[in-house]
Structures are given as structure tokens and as C-alpha cells.
Amino acid sequence: MTGAADTQVLVARRYFCGRRFHDDGPYAFHLRGGRIAAITAPGEPGPGGAGAGAAHATTVGFLMPGLVEAHCHLFLDGTPSARGAGRAAPAGDTASLQAIATANLRRARAAGITLLRDAGDRHGINHAMRQLVRGEPGVEVRSPGPAICRRGAYGRFMGTEVATREEAFAAVERLAPGADDIKIILTGIVDFGRMAVSAGPQFDAATLRGMVERAHHHGRPVFVHCSGLEGIEAAIAAGVDSIEHGYFMSAAALQAMADRGIAWVPTLAPVHFQWAHPQAAGWSPPTIANLGRILDAHRAQIARADELGVRLIAGSDAGSPGVVHGQGLLDELALMRGAGLSVARVLAAATAAPREHWGLAWPDLRAGSPAEFVTAEASPFEAADWGAALRVFVPDAAVTPAG
């Protein structure tokens, strides 16, 4: 399988680098020291004259960077039968929550996800899982620790509560050194019956701006849970790095986000599940109709965001009711495609775009980047069921995680 003593060769008929589709292959990926040493035509020598003969190479139909799940909750079990297991767990019940998180990581990795950003939990499970997999090839966890929310408002199950501006600032200062990102809960959730957000901003403009400034002082990106125009506009004005969910978006807000480089993680999957499986929550016919309208409007704004150049990032909110880790992201990508995005834009939202957003050194596949891929026989540019048989590939091993 090697073209030289220290070089591994992987041949792909087609590949997606994270930005565009390369379909004039085959292509030989020369892997050395855990990185891509070169990409050549099969048979052409790699660095140092290492050959890439077909007899010594593994061949796959399609290759791309490992998928990124940018919004999930590892401590929550999203399977429909679990009904949000973990959401009401007592503070000391870490053993059962870690078991849930471990199973969720296995599911994610089996779906081709190699990088996950947890979106907050108050038990410290996300930090624990980050430490557990640190240094393990083919899987990485970004963790904010707990989210920050206003005392008595939405978000307590995943966050630390604050009552004053000073407490909010202190929470950022306390969490930032150990966090990869800072998560702020700014608004309530979507009220499907009223077709509105359940509650407006939890923090005033000065408090929110001060929290963002303190996080940025520590070099931590800020991602904000918010829906409803009042919350979205407040988040934009405060200079957050990404808006999560963002239901009831407007064209003007999208233009402001494009101008300021604010990313959007639109999380279609949890609302789509409520619409597709209304019996799970007992929704009435009028509410089901509202869910359809909300989704239609959200899809239209996602298409508009793409046209305006807003950085779209894929996150499924896995752990929410009906959104299973791993499969949830594949469903999210299909829903983004259904909103009118091209296949390349959808794949970029789950590969290069989040890595670039977080300032990672190698957001796409090129010489020098880490040799961690997902492979499949079918290409998403050619087959709708491409995600059914993804494999995580790391140097010297093709890793098939337990499902």
C-alpha cells in the first residue's frame, strides 16, 4: 500500500477539497507523517520520488475532508424514544450522561463526522469528551463548557445562569480560559403556535456587547442562540461571530451579517422533525401548518444568505428531539440542499466553512493539510444516498466506528 517506506498512497476517482469538486481524476494522495505530502496523478512520483503505482495504492470512489457538525449537544440523546434524555438530569449524574455522550460520538463518527462543536451543557460532559478524544485520530470536539443565560430564562438545562451585568461579564472571564468558544443564550425558542419567538433578548445591548468583547479579548469566538428579529439585530450589533438558529430572519439582517462577516448556523433539522413527525409532540393541524410556513420562510432566507455571501455553516442541533447524532447532520445537509444551495455549497458548509470560521490552519485538502478524510464509493454530486456508507480514513487505517 505504500509507494515508499514512509509514504501511504490513497487514490480517489473524484474528490471535494472543501471548496470545489475535482472530477477529472483519478488522483493520488501521498500521505506522510499524518499529512498530505502531495496530490498527483496515479503513477506520478510524490515528494522524494515516491511512486504511486496502482498495485500499491488503496482506491476509493470519492474522498473529501471529514464532516463538521457545528451545533450539537453531546449530553442529549436525540432519538425519538429518548424524549430529550439528559435535559433534566441531576447535576451529579455524570455517569449516565457520559454514556449518552460516548454513544453519540460513536454515531457521529460512523456518519463521517470528524469534528464536532458542542453547543453547551451545564454538567461539563462536553469538556470531558473533548479531553477523552484529544489526540485520537479522526475525531475532535470543540467545547464551550456551559452556555451563559439569564437567570430564570430559557437555557438553564445547558447553561450557567447570571442575574446581573457583572455576573455575565464574570461568567465569560471564568469560562473563556478553558473554552474553545463562548456560547450565549440570547432569546427564547420558536413558539410554533404563535409563529414567533417565545421570549426576546435576555441581555441588554451594553451587557451583550461587553460579553462579546471579553470573549474576543481571550481569543474566543462567540456563538449566540437567537431567533426573532429583535434578537438577531441585537446579536449583529454586538459583533457576535455566528448566529445559531436565526428563525424569522430578514434580508436586511442577512446583508448586515454579510457585511460584518457574521456566520449563520440555521439548524433546519429540529424544526423539520417537528413538522414531519407531528404525532411525536401532538401538534394540532393549525400548528402543523405553521411549522410548514416557518420552514418555507427559513429555507427562503437560507437561499438569500447564500446569494448575499453570508458564511453558512452546517449544524443540526443534534440531541434535540428527533435529531440523532450523526444522521442529524446528514439530514441537515439534505435540507440545506432542498433550500436551493448547490451541492458544493452544502458540502463546504460542513467542511471548509466551519474550519475557516474557527481559524483552523488547514480548512481544506491540499499539500500540507492533515490526512483525515471521509471516503465513499458514491459521490454526493452524483448520488442522493452518498452518506449511507461513509468511512473515516486516517493514515495507516481506515476507521469504521461502531454505529
TORMARGU-570844 format. One record per residue: x, y, z of N, C-alpha, C, O in turn; residue in three letters. Coordinates in steps of 0.1 Angstrom, whole numbers, plus 5000, padded with zeros to 4 digits. Layout:
N
XYZXYZXYZXYZala
...
! end
This chain:
403
500849885000500050005000500950135000500350244998met
502150115002503050235002503850244990504250144984thr
504050374986504950394974506350414978507250414970gly
506650434991507950444997507750405011506650385016ala
508950385018508850325031507950405041507350345050ala
507950535039507250615049506050685042505550775048asp
505650645030504550715023503450615021503650505016thr
502250655024501050585021500350655009500350775009gln
499750575000499050634989497650594988497250474990val
496750694987495350674986494850734972495150854970leu
494250654964493850704951492350724951491550634956val
491850844947490450874947490050914932490750984925ala
488950854928488550884914488051024913488251094903arg
487451074924486951214924487151264939487151184948arg
487251394941487251444955486751584955486751654946tyr
486351624967485951754971486951804981487151744991phe
487551914977488651964986488152044998488952075007cys
486852074998486352165009485752295002485052365009gly
486152314990485652434983485152404969484152464965arg
485752304962485252274949485352124946486152054952arg
484652074936484651934932485751914921485751984912phe
486551814924487551774914487151644908487151534915his
486751644895486151524889486951484877486351404868asp
488151524875488951484863490051394867491251404863asp
489751294876490751204882491051084873490651084862gly
491650984879491950974894493051064899493851114891pro
493051074912494051154919494751064930494050994937tyr
496051074931496851004941497251094952497851194950ala
496751064964497151134976498251064983498150954988phe
499451134983500651084990500551135005500551255007his
500551035014500351065028501651035035502250925034leu
502151135043503451105050503351185063503051305064arg
503651125074503751185087502351245091502251345099gly
501251175087499951225091499451335083498351395086gly
500151375072499751485064499751455049500351355045arg
499051535041499151515027500551575022500751695023ile
501351485016502651535011502451594997503151684993ala
501551534989501351584976500051514970499651414975ala
499451584960498351524952498851524938499051624932ile
498851404932499351384919498451294911497451244916thr
498751274898498151174890498751034894499951034898ala
497950924894498450794898499650764889499650784877pro
500750714895501950674888502950784888504150754886gly
502550914890503551024891504251014905503550984915glu
505451044905506251044918505751154928505351264923pro
505751114940505451214951506751274955507751264949gly
506751344967507951404972509051304974508751194979pro
510251344970511351254972511351134962512151044964gly
510551144952510551044941509650924945509750824937gly
508850924956508050814959506950794948506250884945ala
506850674943505850644933504550624938504350604950gly
503550614929502150594933501550484924500450504919ala
502150374922501650274913500350224918500150204930gly
499450184909498150144913498150014921497349994930ala
499149934919499249804926499549824941499349734949ala
500049944944500449964958499550064965499950114976his
498450104959497650204964496250154967495750064960ala
495550204977494150184980493350284971493650404971thr
492350234965491450314956490050334962489450234966thr
489550454962488250484966487550564955488150624947val
486150564956485450634946485450784948485450864938gly
485350824961485150964964485850994977485850904986phe
486451114978487151154991486851294993486751374984leu
486751335006486651475010487051495024487251395031met
487151615029487551635043486551575052485351555049pro
486951535065485951495074484851595077485151715076gly
483651545079482551645081482651715094483251655104leu
482051835095482051905107480551925111479751975104val
480251885124478951915130479152035139479752025150glu
478652155135478952275142478052315153478252415160ala
476952235155476052265166475352135171474452085164his
475852085182475251965188475351975203476052055208cys
474651885209474651875224474951725227474151645226his
476251695230476651555232475951495244475851375244leu
475551575254474951505266473451475264472851425273phe
472951515252471451495250471351385239472051385229leu
470451295242470151185233468951225224467851245229asp
469151245211468151295202467251185196466351225189gly
467451065200466550965194465150985199464951025210thr
464150965190462751005194462250935207461550995214pro
462750815209462250745221462850795234462350775245ser
463950865232464650925244463951045250464151075262ala
463251115242462551235246463451335254463151375265arg
464651365248465551465254466251415266466551495275gly
466551285266467251225278468551315281469251345271ala
468751345293469851425297469451575300470151635308gly
468351615295467951755297467651785311467951895316arg
466951695318466651715332467451635342467051615353ala
468651595337469451505346469951595358470351705356ala
470051535370470651605381472151635379472751565371pro
472551735386473951785384475051675386476051675379ala
474751575395475751475398475751355390476551265392gly
474851345381474651225373475551215361475051215349asp
476851225363477751225352477951095345478251095333thr
477750985352478050855345477050825334477450785323ala
475750855336474850825326474950925314474750885303ser
475251045318475451155307476751125299476651145287leu
477751075305478951035297478650915288479250905277gln
477850825293477450715285476650755272476950705261ala
475750855274475050915263475950975253475850955241ile
476851065259477851135250478751045243479051065231ala
479250935249480050835242479350775231479950755220thr
478150735233477350675222477050775211477150745199ala
476850905215476651005204477951025196477851045184asn
479051025202480351045195480450925185480950945174leu
480150805189480250685180479350705168479750685157arg
478150755171477150775160477750885150477650865138arg
478250985156478751095148479951045139479951075127ala
480850975145481950935137481550835126482150835116arg
480550745129480150655119479450725107479350665097ala
479050845109478450925098479451015091479151095082ala
480750995094481851065087482151205094482851285088gly
481751225106482051355113483351335121483451245129ile
484251425118485551415125485751535134486751535142thr
484951635133485051755142483651795146482751815138leu
483451805159482151855164482351975173483251985181leu
481352065172481352175182480152155191478952165186arg
480352125204479252115213478652255215479452355215asp
477352265218476752395219476252425234475352505236ala
476952355243476652395257476052285265475052225261gly
476552255277475952175287476452225301477552265303asp
475552215311475852255324476552155333476952185344arg
476752035327477351925335478851905333479551825340his
479451975323480851955320481151835311482251795310gly
480051775306480351655297481051685285481851615280ile
480751805279481451845266482951855269483751815260asn
483351925280484751935283485351795285486451765280his
484651705292485151575295485351495282486351425280ala
484451505272484551435260485651495251486351415244met
485851625252486951685244488251625249489151595241arg
488451615262489651555268489851415265490951365262gln
488751335265488751195262489351165249490051065247leu
488951245238489351215225490551295220491051275209val
491051375229492251465225493351375221493851285228arg
493851405209495051325203494651205196495451135190gly
493351165196492851045189492651085175491951185172glu
493151005165492951045151491551025147490850935151pro
491051125138489751105132488651155140487451135137gly
488851225152487751285159488251395168489351385175val
487551505169487951615177486651685182485651695174glu
486651735194485551805200485951945203486951965210val
485152045199485252185204484152205215483052155213arg
484552265225483652285237483652425243484652475245ser
482452475245482352605252482152585267482052685274pro
482052455272481552435285480052475286479352445276gly
479652535297478252575297477952695289478852785287pro
476752705283476352835277476052935289476052895300ala
475853065285475553165295474153215292473853255281ile
473353215303471953255301471553345313472153335324cys
470453415311469853495322469153415332468453315328arg
469353435345468653365355467153365353466553465351arg
466553245353465053235351464653235337463453215335gly
465553255328465153255313465453125307466053035313ala
465153105294465452985287466952955287467753045285tyr
467352825288468652785287469352715299470452675298gly
468652715310469252665322469752525321470852485326arg
469052435313469452295312470852285305471452175307phe
471352385298472652375291473552485296474652495290met
473152565305473952685308474152715323473652655332gly
475052815324475252875338474453005338474453085328thr
473653035349472753145350473453265356474253255365glu
473153385351473653505356472453605358471553595351val
472553685368471453775371471753925368470854005367ala
473053965367473454095365474554115355475054015350thr
474754235350475754255340477154215345477954145338arg
477454245358478754205364478854045364479953995361glu
477753985367477853835367478053785353478753685351glu
477453845343477653805329479053815325479653725319ala
479653935328481053955325481953855332482853805326phe
481653835345482453745352482353595347483353525347ala
481253565342481053425336481953405324482553305322ala
481953515315482853505303484253485308485053405302val
484753575317486153565322486453435328487553385326glu
485453375335485753245341485753125331486553035333arg
484853135321484753025312485853025301486252925296leu
486253145296487053165284488353085284488653025274ala
489053085295490353015295490252865292491152815285pro
489252805295489052655293488152625281487952505278gly
487652725274486652705264487352725250488252805249ala
486752655240487152685226486352805220486852875212asp
485052815225484152915221483352955233483352885243asp
482653075232481753115242480353115236480053175226ile
479453045243478053035238477153115247477153105259lys
476353205241475453295248474053265244473753255232ile
473153245253471653225250471053365251470953425261ile
470653415239470153555238468653555239468053655244leu
467953465232466453475232465853335236466553245239thr
464553335236463853205238463853125226464653145217gly
462953025225462852935214461752975205460953065208ile
461552905194460452935185459152875190459052765193val
458152965192456752925195456052895182455652985175asp
455852765180455252725167453752765166453252795155phe
453052765177451652805177451452955173450552995166gly
452353045179452253185176453153225164452953345160arg
453953145159454853175148455753295152455853395145met
456353285164457153395169458153335179457953225184ala
459153415183460053365193459353385207458553475209val
459653285215458953275228459353395238458553435246ser
460553445236460953555245462053625238462953575231ala
462153765240463153845234464453835241464753745249gly
465353935238466753935243466853925258466053995266pro
467653835263467953815277468853925283468953955295gln
469653985274470654075278470554215271470254205259phe
470754325278470654455271471854465262472854395263asp
471854575254472954595244474254605250475254545245ala
474354685261475654705267476254575273477454555272ala
475354495279475854375285476254275274477354215276thr
475454265264475854165253477154215247478054125244leu
477254345244478554385238479754365246480754325242arg
479554385259480654365269481054215270482254185271gly
480054125269480353985269481153945257482153875258met
480753995245481453965233482854025233483853955229val
483054145238484354205238485254125247486454105244glu
484754075259485654005268486053865262487153825264arg
485053805255485353675249486453695238487453615237ala
486253795230487253825219488653865225489653835219his
488653925237489953965243490653835246491953835246his
489953725249490553595252490753515239491253395240his
490453575228490553495215489553395213489753295206gly
488353405219487353305218486153355209485653465212arg
485853285199484653315191483353305199483353225208pro
482353385196481153385203480053345193479853395183val
479353235198478153195190476953205199476953175211phe
475853255193474653305200473453235196473053245184val
472753175205471353125203470453235202470253315212his
469853255191468753355190467853335178468353285167cys
466653375179465653385168464853505171464753565182ser
464153545160463353675161464253795158465353795161gly
463653885151464453995145465054085156466154125154leu
464354105167464954185178466254125183467254195185glu
466253995185467453925190468553915179469753945182gly
468153895167469153885156469854015154471054025153ile
469054125154469654255153470554295165471654355163glu
470154255177471054275188472354205187473354255191ala
472254085183473454005181474454065171475654065173ala
473854105160474654165149475354295155476554315153ile
474654375162475154505167476254475177477154555178ala
476154365184477154335195478454275189479454265196ala
478454235176479654185170479854035172481053995173gly
478853955174479053815176479653755163479653815153val
480153635165480853565154479853475146480053465134asp
478853425152477853345145476553345152476453355164ser
475453345144474153335149473653195147473653135136ile
473153135158472652995157471152995157470453065164glu
470552925148469152905146468653025137468453005125his
468453145142468153255134466853255127466653305116gly
465853195133464453195127463853335127464153415136tyr
463053355117462453485115463553595111463553705115phe
464453545103465553625097464953725087463853705082met
465753835084465253935074466453955064467553925067ser
466054005053467054035042468054145047469254135044ala
467554245054468454345059469454295069470654325069ala
468954205078469854135088470954055081472154055085ala
470553985070471553905063472553995056473753955056leu
472154105051473054195045474054245055475254255052gln
473554275067474454325078475454215082476654245084ala
474954095082475853975085476953955075478053935078met
476553975062477553955051478554065052479754045051ala
478154185055479054305056480054285068481154335067asp
479554225079480354215091481054085092481754065102arg
480853995083481453865084480953775095481653685101gly
479653785098478953705108478353585101477653595092ile
478753465107478253345101476853305106476453355116ala
476253215099474853165103474853015103475252955093trp
474352955114474152815115472652795116472152815127val
471952775105470452785105469652665111468452685113pro
470252555114469652445121468252415117467252435124thr
468052365105466752325099466252195106465052185107leu
467152105109466751975113465751965124464751885123ala
465852035135464952015146463552055143462551995147pro
463352175136462052215132461452125122460252105122val
462252085112461751985102461251865108460251805104his
461951805119461451695125460051715131459151625130phe
459851835138458551865144457451865133456351825135gln
457851915121456851925110456551785104455451745101trp
457651705102457551575096456951465105456351375100ala
457051485118456551385128455751455138456151455150his
454651525135453851605144453251515156452951575166pro
453051385153452551305164453451295176453051265187gln
454751315174455751305185455451405196455651375207ala
454951515192454651625202453151655203452751735211ala
452351585195450951605195450451735189449551805194gly
451151785179450851915173449451915166449051815160trp
448752025168447452035161447552065146448652115142ser
446552045138446652085124447052235122447952255113pro
446552325129447052465127448452485130449152555123pro
448952415140450452435144451252365133452352415130thr
450852245128451552185117451652275105452752285099ile
450552345102450652445091451652555094452352595085ala
451652595106452652705110454052655108454952725103asn
454252525112455652475111456052475096457152505093leu
455152435087455452445073455752585068456752605060gly
455052685073455352825069456652865074457452935067arg
456952835087458252875093459352815085460352885082ile
459252685081460352615073460452685060461552705055leu
459352715053459452775040460152905041461052935032asp
459852985051460453115052461953105055462753175050ala
462253005063463652985067464452935055465652985053his
463952845047464652805035464852915025465952925019arg
463853005024464053125015465153215020465953265012ala
465253235033466353315038467753255037468753325035gln
467753125038469053055036469553075022470653095019ile
468553055012468953084998469453224996470353254989ala
468753325003469153465002470553485008471353555003arg
470753415019472053435026473153385017474253445016ala
472953275010473953225000474253324989475353344986asp
473153384984473353484974474053604978474853664971glu
473853644991474553764996475953745001476653835004leu
476353615002477753585006477853565021478953575026gly
476753545028476853505043477553375044477153275036val
478453355053479053225055478053135062477753155074arg
477653035055476652935060477452815066478352765059leu
477052775078477752665084476752565088475652595093ile
477052435086476052335089476152285104477152245108ala
475052295110474852235124473452185126472552265122gly
473252075131471952005131471252025144470051995145ser
471852075155471352085168471051935173470051915180asp
471951845169471751705173471651695189472351765196ala
470751615193470351605207469051655210468351625219gly
468551745201467251795201466251675198466651585191ser
465051685202464051575200464051535185463751625176pro
464351415182464251365168465451385160465551335149gly
466451455165467751485158468851395164469451435174val
469051285157470051185162471451235158471651275146val
472451215167473751255163474251175151473951055150his
474951235143475451165130474451185119474651265110gly
473351115120472351115110471751255109471351305098gln
471651325120471151465121471851555111471251635104gly
473251545111473951635102473751595087473551685079leu
473651465084473351435070471951485066471751525055leu
471051475076469651535073469751685071469151735062asp
470551745079470751895078471251935064470852025058glu
472251855059472851885046471751865035471751945026leu
470951765036469951745026468951855027468451895016ala
468551905038467652015040468252145034467552225028leu
469552165036470152285030470152275015469952375008met
470352155010470352134995468852164991468752224980arg
467852124998466552144995466152294995465152334989gly
466952375002466752515003467252584990467152704989ala
467952514982468352564969469852584968470352634958gly
470652544978472052554978472652454968472152344967leu
473752484962474452384953475052274962475252294974ser
475352164956476052054963477352104969477652074981val
478152184961479452234966479252324978480052314987ala
478252414978478052504989477552425001477952465012arg
476752324999476352245011477552175017477752175029val
478352115009479552035014480552135021481152105031leu
480652255015481552355021481152395035481952415044ala
479752395036479252435049479552335060479452365072ala
479852215056480252115066481652065065482051965071ala
482552145058483952105057484752235059485252265070thr
485052305048485952415049485452535056486152605064ala
484052565054483552695060483652695076484152795081ala
483252595083483452605098484952605102485252675111pro
485752525095487152525099487752665096488552715105arg
487452725085487952865083487352965093488053045097glu
486052945096485453035106486153035119486353135126his
486552915123487252895136488752925135489452915145trp
489252965124490652995122491652875122492752895126gly
491152755118491952645118492952655106492652715096leu
494152605108495252625099494952565085495452615075ala
494252445085494052375072492652345070492152235073trp
491852445065490452425063490052325051488952275051pro
490952305042490652225030491852125027492852125034asp
491652045017492651945013493652005003493252044992leu
494852005007495952044998497251995005497251945016arg
498352004998499651965003499852035016499852155017ala
500151955027500452005040499351985050499551985062gly
498051965045496951955054496951815060497451725055ser
496251805072496151675079495451575070494551605063pro
495951455071495451345062494351275070494451155073ala
493251345071492051285077490851315068490451425066glu
490351205062489251225052488051135056488051055065phe
487051155048485951055047485951015033486051085023val
485650885031485650825018484350755015483650715025thr
483950735003482750664999482950624984483750674977ala
482150524980482150484966481350584958481750614946glu
480250634963479450724955479750874959480150904970ala
479650954949479851104952478551174954477551144948ser
478551274963477251344966476851434953475751474953pro
477851444944477451524932476751434922476251474912phe
476651304925476051204916475051114922474251054915glu
475051104935474151014942473551074954474251134962ala
472151064956471551124967471851044980471751104991ala
472150914979472350834992473850824995474250725001asp
474650924991476150914992476550895007477550835010trp
475750955016476150945030475850815037476250805049gly
475350725030474950595037476150505040476050425049ala
477250525033478350435035479750515036480750475031ala
479650625044480950695046481850625056481450565065leu
483150635053484150585062485150695065485550765057arg
485550695078486550785082487950725079488150605083val
488750795072490050745069491150825076491150945074phe
492050765083493150825089494450755084494350635081val
495550815084496750745079497050615085496950595097pro
497350515076497650375080496450295085496650185090asp
495250355085494050285089492850345083492650465083ala
491850265079490550305075489650275087489350155090ala
489250375095488550355107487050345105486450445100val
486450235108484950225108484450225122484550115129thr
483950335127483450335141482250255143481450225133pro
482050215155480850135158479650225157479650345162ala
478550175151477350255150476350235161475350295161gly
! end
